[in-house]
């Protein structure tokens, strides 16, 4: 089923039913997501994609990255642990994705804190990602701010909305993660209020969310809906997982289960979207 796309107008957000329909589309398509991501989170990211209904491929060497991006459904470029070879792979994959029309997501991990990483983030933003997903400090860094404390944000999502809007001349959608997630383009803003504090206690949840956005972007021609649906899927699943867990360790296990077991109807009834 192809999800409906809302009109691109300033007074239109996305609805719970559209989020649910996009989850149904993801499960029907099983999109193949190429992940050029950091070494800390590769296994977790692959498991999140599998549980959600997508297929992961960690093709991150410069000899294969471009060729694979031409056949992948979506691409994640994550700057968590950039090395010379993986940066070459990023450039090749982004070029191939652009030529093939493959949607791609940039996660500018720790942008602002280190000069080389920040310069690379700006270079990639200039190439026009479908979605930029980051914490508030990372998004502010792309607009000239100083970044956060390593991978941790020192800013609230609301503080990054204007900076995010300023990026939309080069990026179709910016997703700012936080206690309330903000997903926006040049004219529309979606707020999603699900989730649990234990999401910040499991390494790689944000990185995996970027991969999930790439998966969803392959299933709709509205990247705002795609980024919102990925966020809703993860955070509603987090609510379910937290109700069964006793701490971050058991939460991580329950989160994978909840990502797989969450139905479109459950997503529609439990998501808090405005």
KABELCOR-V759076 format. One record per residue. N is the residue number from 0. RES is the residue in one letter. PHI is phi in whole degrees, -180 to 180 (none if undefined). D_LAST is the distance of its C-alpha to the last C-alpha in Angstrom with 2 decimals. Layout:
N;RES;PHI;D_LAST + N;RES;PHI;D_LAST
//
This chain:
0;X;none;24.33 + 1;X;-90;22.66 + 2;X;-68;18.88 + 3;X;-72;17.82 + 4;X;-112;16.58 + 5;X;-72;14.30 + 6;X;-61;16.03 + 7;X;-88;15.91 + 8;X;-136;14.96 + 9;X;-66;13.29 + 10;X;-101;11.24 + 11;X;-117;10.06 + 12;X;-107;7.22 + 13;X;-113;7.90 + 14;X;-104;8.06 + 15;X;-60;9.28 + 16;X;-66;12.67 + 17;X;-67;12.77 + 18;X;-62;12.13 + 19;X;-65;14.90 + 20;X;-65;17.13 + 21;X;-72;17.01 + 22;X;-61;18.12 + 23;X;-61;20.85 + 24;X;-64;21.87 + 25;X;-59;22.23 + 26;X;-64;24.41 + 27;X;-76;26.47 + 28;X;-93;27.09 + 29;X;44;27.80 + 30;X;-63;27.30 + 31;X;-93;29.83 + 32;X;-112;28.36 + 33;X;-83;30.78 + 34;X;-117;30.08 + 35;X;-102;31.91 + 36;X;-134;30.68 + 37;X;-82;32.19 + 38;X;-68;34.96 + 39;X;-71;33.35 + 40;X;-120;30.56 + 41;X;-60;32.09 + 42;X;-64;32.81 + 43;X;-62;29.48 + 44;X;-60;27.59 + 45;X;-61;29.83 + 46;X;-67;29.25 + 47;X;-63;25.45 + 48;X;-61;25.73 + 49;X;-63;28.26 + 50;X;-65;26.34 + 51;X;-74;23.21 + 52;X;122;25.42 + 53;X;-109;26.45 + 54;X;-122;29.85 + 55;X;-91;30.56 + 56;X;-145;33.37 + 57;X;-91;34.32 + 58;X;-94;36.42 + 59;X;-133;36.71 + 60;X;-107;40.25 + 61;X;-68;41.21 + 62;X;-76;43.65 + 63;X;-118;41.09 + 64;X;-61;37.62 + 65;X;-66;37.92 + 66;X;-63;39.40 + 67;X;-71;36.83 + 68;X;-62;33.89 + 69;X;-73;35.37 + 70;X;-112;35.05 + 71;X;-70;31.92 + 72;X;-79;28.67 + 73;X;-156;26.74 + 74;X;-134;27.76 + 75;X;-110;26.59 + 76;X;-118;28.36 + 77;X;-122;28.04 + 78;X;-96;30.12 + 79;X;-62;30.62 + 80;X;-135;34.40 + 81;X;-71;35.60 + 82;X;-124;39.27 + 83;X;-57;41.36 + 84;X;-66;41.47 + 85;X;-71;37.77 + 86;X;-65;37.01 + 87;X;-61;39.46 + 88;X;-65;37.69 + 89;X;-58;34.32 + 90;X;-63;35.90 + 91;X;-66;37.56 + 92;X;-68;34.51 + 93;X;-64;32.27 + 94;X;-62;35.05 + 95;X;-68;35.48 + 96;X;-62;31.79 + 97;X;-61;31.68 + 98;X;-68;34.79 + 99;X;-91;33.60 + 100;X;76;30.05 + 101;X;-80;28.71 + 102;X;-67;25.14 + 103;X;-140;25.29 + 104;X;-118;23.21 + 105;X;-107;24.51 + 106;X;-113;24.00 + 107;X;-84;25.90 + 108;X;-57;26.84 + 109;X;62;28.35 + 110;X;-59;28.47 + 111;X;101;29.98 + 112;X;-86;32.29 + 113;X;-133;35.01 + 114;X;-65;36.37 + 115;X;-64;37.14 + 116;X;-62;33.80 + 117;X;-67;32.00 + 118;X;-60;34.23 + 119;X;-64;33.49 + 120;X;-60;29.72 + 121;X;-64;30.26 + 122;X;-59;32.60 + 123;X;-73;30.13 + 124;X;-59;27.28 + 125;X;-64;29.81 + 126;X;-87;30.22 + 127;X;79;26.74 + 128;X;-59;24.68 + 129;X;-67;22.06 + 130;X;-138;19.69 + 131;X;-106;20.36 + 132;X;-121;18.93 + 133;X;-158;19.95 + 134;X;-80;19.53 + 135;X;-57;19.10 + 136;X;-67;22.87 + 137;X;-65;23.56 + 138;X;-66;21.26 + 139;X;-62;22.90 + 140;X;-64;26.25 + 141;X;-67;25.73 + 142;X;-97;25.45 + 143;X;108;28.67 + 144;X;-78;27.74 + 145;X;-96;29.75 + 146;X;85;27.47 + 147;X;-106;27.14 + 148;X;-102;29.61 + 149;X;65;30.43 + 150;X;-87;27.45 + 151;X;-93;25.73 + 152;X;-80;23.30 + 153;X;-113;24.43 + 154;X;-127;21.40 + 155;X;-86;17.84 + 156;X;-56;14.96 + 157;X;-61;14.22 + 158;X;-71;17.90 + 159;X;-101;17.70 + 160;X;-64;15.10 + 161;X;-64;17.99 + 162;X;-64;20.25 + 163;X;-63;17.91 + 164;X;-61;17.59 + 165;X;-67;21.36 + 166;X;-82;21.82 + 167;X;-76;20.31 + 168;X;-78;23.75 + 169;X;-120;24.98 + 170;X;-123;22.07 + 171;X;-72;19.76 + 172;X;-144;16.74 + 173;X;-121;16.38 + 174;X;-115;14.55 + 175;X;-107;14.86 + 176;X;-86;15.16 + 177;X;177;15.15 + 178;X;-58;14.21 + 179;X;-115;10.56 + 180;X;-80;10.57 + 181;X;-116;9.85 + 182;X;-123;10.63 + 183;X;-148;11.91 + 184;X;-127;14.79 + 185;X;-67;16.81 + 186;X;-128;14.59 + 187;X;-130;10.98 + 188;X;-136;8.48 + 189;X;-116;5.89 + 190;X;-114;5.19 + 191;X;-125;6.66 + 192;X;-118;8.57 + 193;X;-86;11.42 + 194;X;116;14.89 + 195;X;-144;18.14 + 196;X;-56;20.52 + 197;X;-66;23.06 + 198;X;-57;21.20 + 199;X;-84;22.89 + 200;X;-104;26.22 + 201;X;-115;26.61 + 202;X;-61;27.98 + 203;X;95;26.28 + 204;X;-64;22.85 + 205;X;-64;21.25 + 206;X;-62;24.02 + 207;X;-66;23.49 + 208;X;-62;19.79 + 209;X;-60;21.14 + 210;X;-65;23.47 + 211;X;-65;20.86 + 212;X;-63;18.94 + 213;X;-63;22.34 + 214;X;-64;22.78 + 215;X;-67;19.59 + 216;X;-64;20.38 + 217;X;-78;23.61 + 218;X;-113;22.00 + 219;X;-154;19.99 + 220;X;-89;20.79 + 221;X;-111;17.21 + 222;X;-66;16.97 + 223;X;-66;13.31 + 224;X;-64;12.73 + 225;X;-62;15.50 + 226;X;-65;14.31 + 227;X;-69;10.85 + 228;X;-66;12.91 + 229;X;-62;15.43 + 230;X;-64;13.21 + 231;X;-63;11.75 + 232;X;-58;15.40 + 233;X;-68;16.82 + 234;X;-78;14.67 + 235;X;-67;14.65 + 236;X;-60;18.34 + 237;X;-63;18.77 + 238;X;-59;17.77 + 239;X;-64;20.37 + 240;X;-65;22.90 + 241;X;-64;22.76 + 242;X;-67;23.60 + 243;X;-109;26.82 + 244;X;-91;27.80 + 245;X;-113;30.07 + 246;X;179;29.36 + 247;X;-60;28.24 + 248;X;-66;31.01 + 249;X;-69;30.32 + 250;X;-60;26.55 + 251;X;-61;27.15 + 252;X;-65;29.15 + 253;X;-66;26.73 + 254;X;-64;23.85 + 255;X;-61;25.87 + 256;X;-61;26.57 + 257;X;-67;22.98 + 258;X;-61;21.97 + 259;X;-76;24.74 + 260;X;-87;24.37 + 261;X;-63;20.66 + 262;X;-97;20.54 + 263;X;-56;18.04 + 264;X;-63;17.95 + 265;X;-64;17.35 + 266;X;-60;14.46 + 267;X;-61;12.81 + 268;X;-83;13.63 + 269;X;-110;12.81 + 270;X;-71;9.71 + 271;X;-109;6.91 + 272;X;-126;3.79 + 273;X;-149;0.00
//
